[in-house]
Amino acid sequence: LYFGSEYDSKPLTRNGIYVAKSSNGKDFVVDPELAVYRDPDLGKAINTDKGMNGAPQDPSVIRMGGKLRLFFWIVDKGILRATYKN
């Protein structure tokens, strides 16, 4: 399970997309390392009418060409993708 989170009062590196894993589909463990994170070079987080500037959001996994691809939106940047590696 991929999910986005924005912490406006935490260190900027905590903003991003996390992964939660489950062996039974009911109990999940969140990986403390971000799968996709907000670029710390953007400086202070600014909340806009679209969300926090530079924050990765709305993750979605799609199988394309035999590979799993993670698509996500970054506020003020657009839609990006990453290829899943085993």
C-alpha positions in Angstrom: 0.0 0.0 0.0 1.4 3.4 -1.0 0.1 6.5 0.7 1.1 10.2 0.8 1.6 12.2 3.9 2.3 15.9 4.6 3.7 17.1 7.9 3.9 20.8 8.0 5.4 20.9 11.5 8.0 18.0 11.1 11.3 18.0 9.2 10.8 18.5 5.5 12.2 15.1 4.7 9.2 13.4 6.3 6.9 14.7 3.6 6.2 12.2 0.8 5.0 8.8 -0.1 5.3 5.9 2.3 4.9 2.1 1.8 2.9 -0.1 4.2 3.2 -3.9 3.9 0.9 -6.7 5.0 1.0 -10.5 4.8 -2.7 -10.9 5.5 -4.3 -7.7 4.0 -5.5 -6.6 7.5 -2.4 -5.8 9.6 0.0 -3.3 8.0 3.6 -2.2 9.0 4.7 1.2 7.7 8.3 1.4 6.4 9.9 4.4 8.1 11.9 5.2 5.0 10.0 7.3 2.4 9.6 5.7 -1.1 9.3 9.2 -2.6 10.1 12.4 -0.6 9.8 16.1 -0.9 12.9 17.8 -2.3 14.6 19.4 0.8 16.3 22.0 -1.6 12.8 23.6 -2.0 13.3 25.1 1.5 10.4 26.1 3.7 7.2 24.2 3.1 4.4 26.5 1.8 0.8 25.4 1.8 -1.0 26.4 -1.4 -4.5 25.9 -2.5 -3.2 22.7 -4.3 -1.3 21.3 -1.2 2.2 21.7 0.1 4.6 22.9 -2.6 6.8 20.1 -3.9 4.9 17.4 -1.9 4.5 14.0 -3.7 0.9 12.9 -3.5 -1.7 10.6 -4.9 0.4 7.4 -5.5 -1.0 4.8 -7.9 0.7 1.6 -9.1 0.1 0.4 -12.7 1.5 -2.6 -14.5 2.9 -1.4 -17.9 5.1 -3.4 -20.3 5.5 -6.2 -17.7 6.8 -3.8 -15.1 5.1 -2.2 -12.1 5.2 1.6 -12.3 4.5 4.0 -9.5 2.8 7.2 -10.7 2.4 10.2 -8.4 1.7 13.9 -8.5 4.0 16.6 -7.2 2.4 19.9 -6.3 3.5 22.5 -8.8 5.5 20.0 -10.8 2.9 17.6 -12.4 2.7 13.8 -12.8 5.9 11.7 -12.4 6.6 8.0 -12.4 9.1 5.6 -11.0 9.7 1.9 -12.0 9.4 -0.6 -9.2 12.6 -2.6 -8.5 12.6 -6.0 -6.8 
